[in-house]
Amino acid sequence: MSIEIREVKTSKDLIAFIKFPFRLYKNHPYWVPPLVQFEESTLRKDKNPAFEYCSAAYFLAYIGDEIVGRVAGILHGTELQEKALVRFGWVDFIDDREVSKKLIEAVEDWAKSKNVKAIHGPMGFTDLDFEGTLIDGFEEIATQATIYNYPYYKEHFEALGFEKACDWVEARGAVPREIPRRLKRTAEIVEGRFKFKVKEFKTNKEMLVYANSIFEILNESYANLYGYYPLTQNQINYYVKQYFDLVRKEYVSVVVNDKDEAIGFAICFPSFSKAFQKAKGSLFPFGFYYVLKDFYFNKTLDMFLIGVKPEYQKLGANVLIFRSMLDNFIKTGATDVMTGPMLEENFNVLNLWNDYTGEGNRLAIRRRCFIKPIQA
């Protein structure tokens, strides 16, 4: 039967778009389903402030009445103007190369009127959305913030003429039983020389005071990373509301200078991967219980975000962040830690990870952003 591409037009279509991977990866041990409510909020134009400068279209591939693939096309205003690129994301498909071909062509055809020169992805509206095709680490469980996909995705993209734009790597490791001596000593020198200190939060309310500063640091420290564009204030407000209810103050590290200005931060979460698997896309009626249980008792942690203002990156602020995080990991009894995606050439963070984590540390996952020219 022939493959038909249909653009998502209704709320019902959007839910079908969101839920397609639930069938494609049903009972898969390493795929972590997203929360449907969060996905819907991200993809709806009336809810996601990214649509203040982005436009998007979503497509479903059908064979008969059965959905066999999906993809989002995204035009990021600044990126379109500066680089003439269109993004593709939220891409999933059965192992049929004609399906993946037609999905990518749908995005290209949609964007051609904007004079785009190339297409790249998987990427989202921002760096906080799902991005990067998994190309190595297929026997590692995904985090709640990363993509899991079948090995054949890479082959499909390469067959379509895509090449590597960049790679991200993710590490897995054990939490050391004590802070390494070299890390402790280096942190003490930095504190004494530059008068930096780590904020101590007694309540989550105290932590929230620094939420805006955290995202401002993110904008500065990520400015030169692949595909990153500064978040607007409306987006910052959106992410604070979306994420900070799931943050424990013990897993937020904020470093300040002698003027009490935030200069660096790290945010970790208890791993919700298995909780999300049990929740099956919804917090209700039982999903909230699984998430709440892992919020308080899971000893495996996800390192979600880390950033240091550029002018402080060579002054050791990142060392204080790592010492603070490890100290809190040890105090809370955490046993294992998983990083988020790190660009493979981000040696500052990679070297710190290699130096200061425990036995079993390994670069376990690699994911790729692909790019290819669009034929006129």
C-alpha positions in Angstrom: 0.0 0.0 0.0 1.1 3.6 -0.7 2.4 5.9 2.0 0.4 9.1 2.7 1.7 12.1 4.5 -0.8 14.1 6.4 -0.2 17.4 8.3 -1.4 17.6 11.9 -4.3 19.9 12.0 -6.5 19.1 15.0 -6.0 18.4 18.7 -6.8 14.8 18.0 -4.1 14.6 15.4 -1.6 16.1 17.8 -2.3 13.5 20.4 -1.9 10.8 17.8 1.4 12.5 16.8 2.6 12.4 20.5 1.5 8.8 21.1 2.9 7.2 18.0 6.2 6.2 19.7 4.2 4.6 22.6 3.2 1.9 20.1 6.5 1.8 18.2 8.4 1.2 21.5 5.8 -0.6 23.4 7.4 -2.6 26.3 10.9 -1.6 25.1 13.2 -1.8 28.2 15.3 1.3 27.4 12.8 3.7 25.9 11.4 6.2 28.4 8.0 7.6 27.4 7.5 11.3 27.8 4.6 12.8 29.8 1.9 13.5 27.2 0.9 16.6 29.0 4.4 18.0 28.8 4.7 17.1 25.1 1.4 18.7 24.3 2.5 21.9 26.1 5.8 22.0 24.1 4.1 21.4 20.7 1.1 23.7 21.1 1.4 27.2 19.7 -0.8 28.7 22.4 1.3 27.3 25.2 5.0 27.3 24.2 6.6 30.8 24.2 9.1 29.6 21.6 6.3 30.3 19.0 7.0 34.0 19.6 9.8 33.6 17.1 9.4 30.0 15.8 7.0 28.4 13.4 6.4 24.6 13.1 4.4 22.0 11.2 3.9 18.4 12.2 3.4 15.5 9.8 2.2 11.9 10.2 2.9 9.1 7.7 0.1 6.6 7.1 -0.1 3.2 5.4 -3.8 2.8 5.1 -5.3 3.8 8.4 -2.2 3.0 10.4 0.4 5.6 11.5 3.9 4.5 10.6 5.9 7.6 11.2 6.0 11.2 12.4 8.2 14.3 12.2 8.1 18.0 13.2 9.5 20.8 11.0 10.7 23.8 12.9 11.8 27.2 11.6 13.7 29.1 14.3 13.5 32.8 13.4 17.1 33.7 14.2 18.6 30.6 12.8 16.6 30.9 9.6 17.7 34.5 9.2 21.4 33.9 10.0 21.9 30.4 8.5 18.9 29.5 6.3 18.4 26.3 8.2 15.2 24.3 9.0 15.1 21.8 11.8 13.5 18.5 12.0 12.6 16.9 15.3 10.1 14.5 17.1 11.1 12.0 14.4 10.1 8.4 14.6 9.3 5.8 11.9 9.1 2.1 11.2 12.0 0.4 9.5 10.9 1.4 6.0 13.2 3.8 4.1 10.4 5.1 2.0 8.6 6.2 5.1 11.6 8.1 6.5 12.2 9.6 3.0 8.7 11.0 2.7 8.7 12.4 6.2 11.9 14.4 5.6 10.7 15.5 2.2 7.5 16.8 3.9 9.6 19.1 6.1 11.7 20.2 3.2 8.7 21.0 1.0 7.1 22.9 3.9 10.2 25.0 4.4 11.3 25.6 0.8 9.2 28.8 0.5 11.4 30.3 3.2 14.5 29.9 1.0 16.2 27.4 3.4 19.5 25.9 2.3 19.8 22.9 4.6 18.0 20.8 7.0 19.4 19.5 10.4 18.2 17.6 13.3 16.8 16.0 15.3 16.5 19.2 17.2 13.7 21.0 19.1 12.7 24.6 19.6 15.4 25.0 22.2 18.4 23.1 23.6 16.1 21.9 26.4 14.0 19.9 24.0 14.8 16.4 22.8 17.7 16.4 20.3 20.2 14.0 18.7 19.7 10.6 17.2 21.1 7.8 19.3 23.9 6.1 17.4 25.7 4.3 20.3 24.5 3.1 23.6 21.4 1.2 22.7 21.5 -1.0 25.8 21.4 2.0 28.2 18.1 3.3 29.5 17.4 6.8 28.3 16.9 9.7 30.7 13.6 11.5 30.9 15.2 14.4 28.9 16.8 12.4 26.0 15.9 10.5 22.9 15.9 6.7 22.6 15.6 5.3 19.1 16.2 2.1 17.2 19.7 1.5 15.6 18.2 1.7 12.1 17.5 5.5 12.4 21.2 6.3 11.7 21.2 4.1 8.5 18.0 5.8 7.3 19.4 9.3 7.7 22.7 8.4 6.0 20.8 6.8 3.1 19.0 10.1 2.7 22.3 12.0 2.3 22.6 13.4 5.8 26.1 13.8 7.3 27.3 14.5 10.8 26.8 18.1 12.1 27.9 17.4 15.7 27.9 14.6 18.3 26.9 14.7 21.9 28.2 12.1 24.5 26.7 11.0 27.8 28.5 9.4 30.6 27.5 6.9 33.3 29.3 6.4 36.6 29.3 5.5 40.2 29.3 8.2 42.9 32.6 8.1 44.8 32.4 7.4 48.5 34.3 10.5 49.4 35.3 13.7 47.6 38.6 13.1 45.7 41.5 14.8 47.5 42.6 16.8 44.5 39.1 18.1 43.9 38.8 19.2 47.5 42.2 20.9 47.6 41.6 22.7 44.3 38.2 23.9 45.4 39.7 25.3 48.7 42.3 27.3 46.6 39.7 28.7 44.4 37.5 29.8 47.3 40.5 31.5 49.0 41.9 33.2 46.0 38.7 34.4 44.3 36.3 34.6 47.2 33.7 32.4 45.4 31.3 30.4 47.5 28.5 27.9 47.1 25.1 29.0 48.2 23.4 26.9 50.9 19.7 26.6 50.5 17.5 25.8 53.5 14.3 25.8 51.5 13.2 25.5 47.9 11.9 29.0 48.1 15.4 30.3 48.7 16.6 28.3 45.7 13.9 29.8 43.5 15.4 33.3 44.1 18.3 32.2 41.8 16.1 30.5 39.1 16.2 33.5 36.7 20.0 33.9 37.2 20.5 30.2 36.4 18.9 30.7 32.9 20.8 33.9 32.3 24.0 32.0 33.0 22.7 29.3 30.6 22.3 31.8 27.9 25.8 33.1 28.3 27.6 29.9 28.8 25.8 28.0 26.0 26.0 30.8 23.5 28.6 29.2 21.3 27.2 25.6 21.4 25.8 24.0 18.3 22.2 25.1 17.7 21.8 27.2 20.9 20.0 30.5 20.9 19.3 32.6 24.0 16.0 31.9 25.8 13.7 34.9 26.1 12.3 36.0 29.5 9.0 34.4 28.6 10.7 31.1 27.9 12.7 31.4 31.2 9.5 31.8 33.1 8.0 28.8 31.2 10.9 26.5 32.1 11.1 27.7 35.7 7.4 26.7 36.1 7.9 23.5 34.2 11.0 22.2 35.8 11.6 23.7 39.3 8.7 21.8 40.9 10.7 18.6 40.2 14.0 20.0 41.6 15.3 19.1 45.0 17.3 21.9 46.6 20.0 19.3 47.5 20.6 18.8 43.8 21.0 22.4 42.8 24.4 24.0 43.1 24.8 27.8 42.7 28.2 29.4 42.9 28.4 33.2 43.6 31.2 35.8 43.6 32.1 38.2 46.4 29.2 40.4 45.3 26.7 37.5 45.8 26.1 37.4 42.0 25.5 33.9 40.6 28.4 32.9 38.3 27.8 29.2 37.8 25.3 26.5 38.5 24.3 22.8 38.1 20.9 21.2 38.3 20.4 17.5 38.9 17.3 15.4 39.2 16.6 12.0 40.7 16.3 9.7 37.7 12.6 9.5 36.7 13.3 7.1 33.8 11.7 4.0 35.4 9.0 6.1 37.0 8.0 7.5 33.6 8.0 4.0 32.2 5.6 2.9 34.8 3.5 6.1 34.4 3.1 5.3 30.6 2.8 8.9 29.6 0.4 10.2 32.3 0.7 11.5 35.9 -2.8 10.3 36.6 -4.1 8.2 38.1 -0.9 6.4 39.3 2.0 8.1 37.5 2.3 10.8 40.1 2.9 8.2 42.7 5.8 6.7 40.8 7.4 10.1 40.1 7.0 11.2 43.7 8.5 8.0 45.0 11.6 8.4 42.8 11.8 12.1 43.7 12.5 11.2 47.3 14.1 7.8 47.2 15.8 7.1 43.9 19.6 6.9 44.4 20.4 7.3 40.6 20.7 10.9 39.5 20.6 12.8 36.2 22.9 15.7 35.7 20.5 17.9 33.8 22.3 21.2 33.3 25.6 22.8 34.2 26.9 26.2 33.2 29.5 28.9 34.2 29.7 32.5 33.0 32.5 32.6 30.4 34.6 35.1 32.3 34.7 32.7 35.3 35.3 29.5 33.4 39.1 29.6 33.8 38.9 30.7 37.4 37.8 27.4 38.9 34.1 28.0 39.4 33.3 24.7 37.8 35.5 22.9 40.3 33.4 24.3 43.2 30.2 23.1 41.4 31.6 19.6 41.1 32.7 19.5 44.7 29.3 20.8 45.8 27.4 18.3 43.7 29.5 15.3 44.9 29.2 16.4 48.5 25.4 16.5 48.2 25.4 13.2 46.3 27.3 11.5 49.1 25.2 13.1 51.9 22.0 11.9 50.2 23.3 8.4 49.6 23.2 8.6 45.8 25.0 5.7 44.2 25.0 6.4 40.4 25.0 9.4 38.2 24.1 10.0 34.5 25.1 13.1 32.6 23.0 14.9 30.1 24.3 15.3 26.5 27.7 17.0 26.3 29.3 18.1 23.0 32.2 15.8 22.3 34.6 18.7 22.1 33.4 20.2 25.4 36.6 19.2 27.1 36.2 21.4 30.2 33.2 19.4 31.4 34.4 16.1 30.0 37.8 16.4 31.8 36.1 17.2 35.1 33.8 14.3 34.7 36.7 11.9 34.0 38.8 13.3 36.9 36.2 13.3 39.7 33.8 10.4 39.2 34.2 7.0 40.7 34.8 3.5 39.4 32.7 2.4 36.4 32.8 5.8 34.8 32.3 5.5 31.1 31.2 7.4 28.0 28.2 5.2 27.4 26.0 7.0 24.9 26.6 8.9 21.7 24.0 10.8 19.8 24.2 12.8 16.6 22.7 15.8 14.9 22.6 15.3 11.1 22.6 17.9 8.4 22.2 17.9 4.6 21.6 20.5 1.9 18.2 21.0 0.4 18.0 20.8 -3.3 16.3 23.8 -4.9 
